[in-house]
Amino acid sequence: FLFMKNRVRMISDCLAIPVKVIQDRELRQPLSLAGSTLRAPHGCHSQYMANMGSAASLVMAVTVNDNEEASSSRNHQPKQRKLWGLVVCHHTTPRAVSFPLRSACEFLMQVFGLQLNMEVELAAQMREKHILRTQTLLCDMLLRDAPIGIVSESPNIMDLVKCDGAALYYGKKYWLLGTTPTEAQIRDLAEWLLDVHKDSTGLSTDSIADAGYPGAAALGDAVCGMAAAKITSRDFLFWFRSHTAKEIKWGGAKHDPDERDDGRKMHPRSSFKAFLEVMKRRSLPWEDVEMDAIHSLQLILRGSFQDIDDSDTKTMIHARLNDLKLQGMDELSTVANEMVRLIETATAPIFAVDAGGFINGWNGKVAELTGLPVEEAMNRSLVGDLVVEESVEIVERLLCLALQGEEEQNIEIKLKTYGNQSHDGPVILIVNTCSSRDYTENVVGVCFVGQDVTRQKVVMDKFTRIQGDYKTIVQNPNPLIPPIFGADEFGFCIEWNPAMEKLSGWKRDDVIGRMMIGEVFGTELTCCRLRGQDAMTKFMIVLNTAMGGNDSDKFPFGFYDRNDRYVEALLIVHKRTDGDGEVTGVFCFLHTASPELQQAVQVQKQSANIALERLKEVAYMKQEIRNPLYGIIFTRKLMESMNLSEQQKQVLETSAVCERQLQKILDEDNFEKLDQGVIELETMEFTMGTVMDAVISQGMIRSREKGLQFIRETPVEVKNTCLFGDQLRLQQVLADFLTTAVRFTSSSDGWVGIKVVPTVKKIGDALHVVHLEFRISHPGSGIPEDLVQQMYDRSQEITQEGMGLSVSRKLVKLMNGDVSYIRQAGVCYFLVHLELPLVQRD
């Protein structure tokens, strides 16, 4: 469960002291760290690693398809995975593996798991083919010789499924093959099955002891698993398997016999012993395909072995079957009856013809496939009535050869369909022919044993058509088709269309069949070189994500083409699925820019370069402004050390706060935050009179140049009022509004005014705040309306003055205030409202 939850498990330091996680009692379920890299290793595992001299480890899970789960699920559901094994890496010193590298390892294990899964499924298919082939040979043996031939000839029942031994118990006689119990033990097993499982047709188990057989201990390790099939009311076929446990020495064990483990805790040695004890008397489990083969043989044998209770009669039948010298019509009739029963009960399509080519055997399976009942098929011509026209010549050749004693295998023929089945088209069979002989060894007919491949053939034809449509689209050189490349589930390149050839400079034959990561795309000695290991890791993660079922859209991607020209594009990765919805690879689409878009991008880059140069100029100008500013600060400090009057000291104080305001602006390194109004304000104690002096002093030079008079309306109590807030930001915004009013006031208007109206509010018992209303007014038509709009709306093109007003308005809002510009008859003014905490003096 843990490795299915977290496919890559890292222990950075097994000797690190674990930290206990305290869970809130209100949580209803216990906390699980199964999917976290922070989960500490079990004490038993830490000791295991310490015994090996290992400090860190990285364990990667290898998963394959769970065929048992997949067979029971719907076709369109993705197949469940199961843990197949682990790849374990150890390090002698503490080491932490980065997340991108762990993701690359997980992708590598996924590719390896897919390759392994193909091998496992291929082995399963080979087993199924072997079982089917052995089944066919056993059926043929039953037709030719006698039922006892399945244990006395080759191949025999041991070749049907993987086992260590097999036995036939029939009429109190025994036929033993390989590693089996003794005859007495087999008889005891049969009696136990008849007693305990009398209502069942057989039993399969990987542990006879767990199945409840009382004599399991006497069988030892040689016989642990058993599959039994009842062929008559008292007779059985047996298959046996030995246990799977093996004695091994593992890396974390301590083999000193004098050392003892604390029995109260789980230790590496005791945990391994516990595992070995569980696995010791148990065999490999019986697979479903093996049990299906056993069941099919069981059905056939039920018709071949007559259910006779008289043991003497059975003994007589055995003698006659083993003799194999049939004489007279009675024996021939017996063989014919056995053949009829075999054909009728077989799960594969079987039909037979006489020497003239007329049907004399037509089992239920072929009747089901063709829709032609048995009674209607009998005595009809196989070639003239039942075979489709395109298979007539093939069937005639098969009949001709088989009647001469030459048998053929794996030949495709097509049979006509009838009734409701006629709408589905012909039935496609892969058949083997068997020559039927009489007691004088003369060929008297032909038997066809087939396998239905209609569905596979139809699917293959449909796939061929779809593949043709796919190639027509993907391989089309039309410029509307984007560059496309793809990989299968094992990471090999399977697609490289003409657009990709043109973009990369590499031909399709150069890349098809190569590994997508490492040979086609990589950092060195590859077709398309990527920019460094980081780019390749990101590309691997995108492919891995798509293989996991999650598509990626518009991922920035770039590579060097064959001419070493860097290509930039957006990568779109989609999973590639088969008809059952199982992921079988990925398709990659590249979205490249058109010439017009490339030109626009080039212009954008040039604009960015110009902006960067401007930033350098601004940085230079800031530095050049700082130098004289430092001189001004030094001069002011020299003057402060002189014997000055109170008025002179007040002028120096005003100069000092203006210097600090300028220093604040020059130190601003993130204009974007300032423009968005998300900066942090400073809180300090200041007097309102000092702020007003600094603000007015910043507008005095321009107002005097225009001959404007300043009208200052500040109550006496405001000058000495002490407040908490960001003094420098408040100076900045008021000075910006004031200088803007001066800039747009003509000399003939004569004046600019600033008025402060305070209102003290009491909040609670001890806290007072001062509500301040600032009115900066000037006569005339006021500032332009588009400039006022720029103060509120930045979506339009903005001027230098509009930028300043916009930033100032955002700073006012950041101080929980607001600003507006009001036009009245003959006068206009900025109206600013603010509330600041009042400093309380004892």
N, C-alpha and C positions, 0 to 999 in steps of 0.2 A: 504493500500500500504506500509506504513512504517513498519508494523510488518511482512509483507511478504518479505520485503527487509532485515530487521534485526530481526531475530527470537528471540533474547535475547536483551532487551533494559535496560540499566543500567543508573540510575541517582545517582551519588555518593553523591551529595550535592545539594539539590534543592535551597538552599539559596546562593550558590556560584554566584559571579558576572559574568555574561556572557561576553565573549570577542567577539567583532564584527569582522567578517571576511571580509576583503576588497578584492574585486574581481578585477582582472586586466580587464581593459576595452576591451582588445583585445580578451578575451574569448567570444565566440559567444553564449554559453549557460550558464544559471545561475548555480552557484556552488551548489551541493547537498551534504549534510552531512547525508543523510538518512541511509547509511550503516556504519556510524562512531559512536563510543562511545563518541566522543567529542561533539556531537550535544547537545546544551543546551536545556532544557525543555521550552515549551511555558509558557509565563507568567501566563496564565490561569491555566495551570497544576501545576505550582509552588504554586499558591495560594490555589489550591485544596489540595495539600499535606500539606501546612502549616496549613490549617484549621483542618486537621486530626492530627496534631502534628507529622507528618512524615518528616524526613530529607532526607532519601535515599530510593530508591525503585529498585527492580529488577522485570521486567515484561517479562514473557516467553509466546510466542505465541503457541497456539495449532491449528494445521492444519489438515484437512481431505481432502479426494479426492473430487474434484469438478465434480460430476457425470454429470452435464449438459455439461461441457466442454469436459469431457472424451467421452461422447456419440457421439460428433460431430467430434472427432479427430480420426486419424488412430489407428488401433489396436496396432501397434508396437511403437507408440509414448508413452512416459511415461505420466501417468495421471497428469493433472494439480491439484494443491492444492489450497484450499481456507481457509481463517481464520475462525475457529470455535469458539474460545474463548481465554481467557487470564488467566494465573496464575500470580497473583500479590503478591509480597513480600515487606513489608514495614519495615523500621528501624528508630528508633527515633533519632539516631545520624548519622552523615555522615559515609558512609562505601563504600569501593570499593571492588568488587568481582574479584578475579584473573581470568585470561583468561582460564586456565585449568578447573577451577570450573564452569565457564560460559559454556564451551564446554560440560562438563558433564551434566549441566542443559539442554542444548539444546538437547543432546542425550536422556535424560530422557523424555523430552517433545515429542521427535520424537517417542519414544517407546509408550508413552501414547497416542499420536495421532494415531498411527497405531492400538492400541487396541480400541480406540474410533471409528476409521474409520470402524473397523470390526463390532462394535455394530451398527453403523449408517447403514452400508450396510445390516446387518442382519435385522434391523428394516425395511429397504426399501424392502428387499425380502419378509418379512412377510406381508408387506402391499400389495405387488404385488400378493402374494398367496391368501391373503384375498379378494382382488379385483377379482381375477380369480375365486375363489370359489363362491363369491357372484354373479358374472356374470353367472356362470353355473347354480346356483339356480334360478336366474331371468329368464334365458332361459327356464329352466325346468318349471317354473311357467307359463310362456307364453304358453308353450306347453299344460300344464294340465288345467289351469283355464281360464284366459283371460288377455288381456293386462292391465286391471285396477288392477289386483292383485299385480302389482309391487309397488302400493302405499297403498293397502288395506290389504296386507298379511305381514307376517314376514318370511324371511328378506324382506326389501323394499329398495327403491332407496337411502335412507339415509345411509344404510349399505354399499353401493358401494364405496363411498369416504368419507373422513373425512369432516364433515360439521355440522353446527348448525341447519339447517333446509332445507327442500326440498318441492317442489310443482309441481303438474301436472296441466297444464292449457290446457283443451281439450274441444272443442265445447262449449266455454263460461261457462264451469263448472270448479270447483276448488277442488283439493285434497291437503290439507296442512299438513305438518309434521314438528314438532319441531318449532324453532324460524323463522318465516317468516314475510314478509310484509302482509298487509291486502289484501283481495280479490280485492278491488278497486285498490290498489297499484300494485298488480300483473298484473291486466288487463292493467294498465297504462304502466308498464314495457314492456309487450308484444307489445303494440301499438308503444312504442318508438323503440323497436328492429325492428319491421316491417317497421318503417319509416326511421330510421337512418342506420340500418344494414340489409336492405332488401335483399341484394345480398349475405349475409353470412348465413351459416348454424347454427351459434350460436355465443356466445361471452363468454370470460372468463376474469375476472379482479379482482385484489385485492382491488380496490377502485372504487366503482360505481361513486363517485363524479368525479374522474379523468377521467373516461370513458366518461363523458359529460352528464350523466343523470340529467335532470333539477330537478327532485324530490328527489335527494339524501339526501338533508338536512332533509327532512321529515321522512326519514327512521331511522335517529339517529345512535347510535353506534351499535345497535343490528344487523344491516344488512349493512356491508361494502363491502364484496367480493361476487361475483356472478359468477356462471357458468350456461349458458343457452344453451340448445340444441333444435333446431327446429325439430319437429317430423312430422309436416304437414306444409302446406303453411301458416297456421295461429295459430298453436298450439305449445306449448313449455313445456319442462321439465326444472325446476330450482333447483339449489343448492345454499344455502346461507351460508356465514360465518360472524361472528362478528369481531369487531376490536381487535387488540392485545395489545394495550397500557395499562399499569398499573401504578397507582400512587405509587411510592416508595420513601423512604428517603435514600439518599446516603451519604457516609461517609464524603464527602467534602463540604456538603451544610451548609449554615448558615440559620437557620430557624427563626431568629428574624424578625418579620414583620416590625419593624421600620427601619431595615437596607435596604439601596437601593444601587444598583449597578450603576456604571458609565456607561451610555448608549453608550459612545463612544468606550468602550473596551469590549472584551469578558470575562465574569466572569464565575466561575463554575456553579452558579445557573442559569444564563441566558443561558449558553450553554446547560444545561440539559433541560431547558424549550424549547429551540429551537428543540432539538431532540424529545421531547415528542409531540410537535406540529406537526412535520412531520409524526410521527408514529400513531397519534391518530385515524384518520379515514381510517385505512388501515388494511386489514386482512392478514392472512398467504397466501402466493402465492399458486396458483394451480400447482401441480407438473405434469410433463409430463405423468407419468404413470396414474395419475388420469384422465387427459384429454383423454388419449387413451381409458380408460375404459368407459368414458362418450360417446366418439365417437362411440365405438363399440355398446353400448346399443342404441345409436341414430340410427345406421344403421339397427339394428334388429327391433326397434319400427317403423321405416318407412315402413317396410313390414307388421307389425302387425296392425297399424292404417291406415285405408284407407283414402286417401286424398279426403274427401268429403266437399264441400263448403256449402251444405245445412245444416243449424244448426238444423233443426227439425229432419232430418235424423240422425244426430249425437246423438241427445237426445234419439232417439229410439234405436240406437245401444248401448248406455250406459245402458239403461234399460235391454237390452237383455244380455249384458255381465255380469252385476252385478247379474242377476237372477241365472246364472250358471245351469239352468235346460234345457238342449238342448234336443229337441224332434224332431224326424223325420230325413229324409235324407238331408234336406236343411241345418239344423244345423250341421250335421256331415260333410257335404261338406265344410261348412265354416271353421271348425276346420282343416280339411285336407289342405285347401288352405293356411291357416295361417301357418301350419307346414311346407309346401313346401317353402313358402316365407322365413320363419325363417332359414331353412336349407341352402337355396341358398345364403342368405346375410351374414351369420355368418363368422367371421374371424377365428374361430377355426374349425378344421376338424370334420365334423358331417356327419354321414351316418345312414341309417335306413334299417331294414329288416321286412318282413311280418312274419306271424306265421310259414311259411315253411322255413324261413332262406334265402329268396331271396331278393336282393337289391330293395328297392322302394324309397330310398332317398340317394342322393350322391352329396354333395355340392361342390362348386368351389374350396374350400381350399383343401379337400382331393383329388380332381381330380388333382390339381396342385402338391401335394406331391407325388402321385403315378404315374402320367403320364397317367392315365386312364380317358378318357373323360366321361362326365355324361351319354351320350347316350349309350356308350359301357358298362358301369357298370350296368345299369338298368337291372333287372330281372336275374342277375347272382348270383350264389350261393356264399354266403360269405365264408362258410367253404370250399367248394369244389374248388372254383376258385380264391379267392382273398387273403386268409390268407396263410402265409408260413407254412410249415409242422410242425415246432416246436411249433406253436401257435394254431394248430387245436384243440387240446384237451382243451386248455384254453377257446377258443371261444365257443366250444360246451357246456362247462359247464356254461358259461355266458348266452348263449341263453336259456338253459334249466331252469336256475334259474329265468331269467327275464320273460319268458313266464308263470312262476308260480307266478309272482308278486314280486319276491325277486331281488332287485337291488344291484349291486356291485359298488365299487368305487376304483379308483387308481390301475387299473389292466393293466399290460403291455402286448401288443400284437404287432405282426409284420405283415404288409401288403406287398404283392408283388408289384414290380414296373414295369413299362412298358415304351416302347419307349426309348427316350433319358435318362430317369431316371433309366432304368434297370441297367446301369453301376455303379450306386451309391449304390446298394444293397437295402435291404428292408427298409421300413419306420417303425420306432418304435413309437408307440403311447401309452400314458397313458390315459385310457378311463374310463368313468362312463356310466353305462347302465341305461336307463329309459324305463319302460314298457309303451307301447302305448295302450290305451283302447278306446273302442267305447262308444256310449252314454249309453249302458247298463252296463258299467264298466267291460266288458270282455276284456282281454288282446288280442290284435290283431297284435302285432308286438313289436319290440325292437328298440330303438334309442340309438346310441352310440355318446357321446360327448367326444372328445379327445383333447389331447395336444401333439404336436410334440416334441419328445425328442431325435430325431435321432442324431442330431449333438452332444448333450451333451453325449449321450451314446457312440458314436464313439470316442469322445475325452477322455472319461473315460477309454475305453478299451485301447486306445493308451497310456494313462498315466499309466495304470497298467503294460503294457509291458515295458515302459521306466523305471518305478520304479523297475521292476524285474531286468533289465539290470544294473541299478544304484546300487542296493543292491549286485548284483553279483560282481561288481567291488569294491565298497567301503568296503563292509563287508568281502572281501577276505582276509584271513590271510597271503597271500603271502608277504614275506619280502620286495618285490619291491613296495608295496603299502605304501605310507607315512602315518604318523599319521594324521587323519582327524577328525575334530569336527565342528558342525554347530549350528546355532540358527535361529529361525524364526523371523518374523518382530516384535514380541512382546518381544523378548529377552530370550525365553525359549530354552533350549538345545534340539535339534532334531536329532543330529548325534554324534556318538562316536564309531569309528570303532575299530577293533581288535588291530591295531597298536597303537592306542591311549590308549587302555586298557593296553597294555604291557608297554608303556612308562610311564604312570601315576600311574599304579597300581589300578586304579578304574574301576570297571566293568561298562558295558553299562547301566545296570538297575539302577546303583547307581546315574547316572547323568541325564538320559533322563527325560525331563519334568521339570527339575529345571531351575531357572534363571541362565543364563550364568554368569552375573555379580552379585556377592553377595552370590551365593550358590555353583556354580561350581568353579569359579575363584574369589578370594577376598583376603582380608588381614587377616581375622580371622574367625574361625568356618566355613571354606569352604573345599571343596574336595582338590583343588589345590591352595595352598597358594602362593600369590605373595609377592614380596619384597617391602612392604610399599605402602602408599597411592599414591605416585607419579607413581609407576609402574601400579597401577590399573587405574589411570586417563588416562595415555597414552594408555592403552589397550582399554578403553572405547572410546577414540577419534578415534583410528584405526577402531573399529567396527562401530562407527557412520559415519566415512568417507565412509566406504564400503556401509552402508545402504543408503547413499546419492548418490551412483552410482559410486564412485571413488575407484578402487581397490588399495590395499596397498601391496607392494612387499618387502620381505626380511627385515621385522621389527624385531630388536633384542628382544627376548622374553624369559622369564625364569619363572619357578615355582618350588615349592617343591612337590615331588610326595608323594604317600601314606606312604612311608618309610622315609619321611623327607629328601630325597636326592634331591639336587638342579639340575634341568634339564635346560640346555641352548639350544636354538634353534633359527632358523630364522622363523618368522611367515609371511605367505602369506595369505591375506584375499581377497576373491572375493565375489561379490554380487551374490545372488541367485534370479533368476527371474522366472516368470511363462510364459505361452505361449503367453501372450500379452506384454511381456517385462517389466512388473511391478516388482519392487524389493519386494521379499517376505522373505528375510532373508540374511544370510551370510554363506559362507563356509570357514573354516580356515584349512590351511595345514601347518604342522610343518616340517621344514627341519633340521634334526639332523645330527651331524657329525658321520662319520664312525669311527671304532676303529683306523684305520690308521691316519685319520684326527685328531682325539682326541689326538693321540700320538704326532702328529706334533704340535698341539696347546700346548700340555704340554711342548714340547721342546722349543717352542717359549716363553712360560711363564718362563721357567727356564732361557732362554737367557735374557729375560727382567729383571729377578731378579738379574742375574749376572751384567747386565748393570747398574741396580740401585745401586748395591754394589760398582761398579766402580765409579759411580757418587759420592757416599758417600766418597770414597777414595780420589777422586779429590778435593772434598770440604774440606776434612781434610788437604790435602797437600797445598791447597791454604791458609788455615788459618795458617799453620805452616810456610809458606813462608812469610806471612805478618809480623810475629813477628820479625824476623831478619831484614826485610826491614825497619820496623819502627826504629829499632836500627841504621841502616845505615843513615836514614834520620836525626835522632837526632844528630848523630856524625857530619854529614855534616853541619848542622845548627850551631853547636858549632864552627866548624872550620871557618865558614863564619864570625863569630864575632871577629876572631883574625886579627892581622895585617899581611895581605897577599900581595904577589906581584901580578902583573897583570897576570902572567902565572899561578900562583896558583889559582887565581880566575877563570880563564878560565877552569882549570881542574875541579873545583867544579861545575861550570855551566854545564859541560858535564855530570858529575855524576848526577846532579839534573834532567836533561831531561831524562836520562836513568831510574832513579827512577820513574819518572812520566809515562814513557812508560810501565814499569813493573806493576805499580799500575793500569794502564788502562787495561792491560791484565787480572789481577787478578779480577778486578771489572766486567769483561764480564760475564753476567748471562744468555745470550741467544745465545749459540753457533750456533743454527740453523739459526738465522738471519744473523750472521756473515758469516756462510758457504754459505748462499744464496746470500750474497752481498746486503742485503736490510737494513743495519743499517744506522743511520743518522751520517753524518760527522760533526765535530766541525770546526768552522772557527775562526782562531785567527792569530795575527801578529807574525811572527818569522823571524829570519835571517837564510839564507841558510848555513852559516858557522857553526852555532851551530848544525844543523841537520847533516852535514857531520862529525863533530867531534864525535857526538853520535854514528853514524852508524859505523865508523871505530873502535871506542873503543870497540864495541861489537864483532868484529872479531879479535882483537889483541891477546887474550890469545891463541886461537887455532892456529893462524898463527905462533906465536912464538914457540909453541910446535912443529910444523912441520918445523920450520926454514924457513918460507916463508917471503918474503919481500913485504910490501905494497907499491904500486906505486900510489900516489894520484895526479891526474891532475885536479886541481880546480883553475880557473882564479881568480885573486885577487879581481875583481869587484863582483864575485859571493859570496865571503865570507861575504861581508857587505850588500848584497842585502836583502831588507825586502819584504816579500811576505805575502799574505793571504792564509790560507788553514788549513788542519788538520795536524799539525806538528807531532803528535805522531803516526798517521797511516802511514805517509810518512816514518818516522824512522823505523817503524815496517817492511814495505815491503822491503825497501832498505837493512836493516840489514838481513832479511831472504834470499834475493838473494845473498848477500855478503857471509854470513856464509855457504850457500850451495856451492858456488864456492870454498871456502876454504876447505870444507869437501872433495870434489872430486878432489882436486889438490894434487899431490904427492910431497914429500919433494924435490925430485930431479928436479922438474920443477922450483922451486926457487922463484916464485913471484905470486901475485894477484894484479890486478889493478882496480881502480875506477876512471872514468873520467866524468866530467860534462861540457856540452856545452850549454851555455845560448843564447837565441835569443829574443830580445825585440820586441814586436809588438804593434802597436798603434791601438786602437779601438775607434773611435770617436774622440772628441776633448780633453777629459780629462782622458780617461781610457787607461792604458797600461797593457799588459800581457806579461809574460816571458815564452817562450817555452823552456823547460829543456829536454835535452837528457842525460840520465845516461847510461854509458857503464861499466858494471862490467865484466871484462875479466880475463881469466886464461889460461895458456898453457896446452897442453896435449889433451887427447881424449875427455875430457869434462864429463858432468854428464850422467848417463845411459839414453838410449832413452825411456825406459818404464817410467822413472821418469818424463821426459819431457811430455809424453802423459798424465800422471796423473795430470799435471798442467792444461791441457786443458779438459780432459775427466774424470768425476767422476763415470762413469757407471761401470768401471772395479774396481777390488780390489785395494785399495789404501794403501800406506805406510805412516808412520809418516812424512817423508820428503815430499812425494807427497801431503799430506794434507796441510802442510805449504805453499808450492808453489801455490796450488790451491786457498787457501784463499787470499794469497797476490795478485795473478792475479785479483781476483774479487774486491779487494779493489782498485787496480789501475784503473780498469774499472769504479768503482764507482766515482773515481776522474776525470772521463772523459779522462783517459789515456789508454795506451796499453803497453803490454810487449811481448817480443818474445825471443827465445833462438836460437842463430845463431852459426853454426859450420863453421870454415874456416881452411885452412891448418895451422896446428900447434897451433891454438888458437881458443877458444870458448868464447862467452860472452852473458850476459843478456842485452837486449836493451830495455830501459824504456823511454817512451815519456810522458811528462806531461805539462800542461799549467796552470799557477797560476797567479792571479792578482798581480800586482806590487804596493807596497805601495808608494803613492806620498807624498813627503815632501814639505812644503812651503819654 
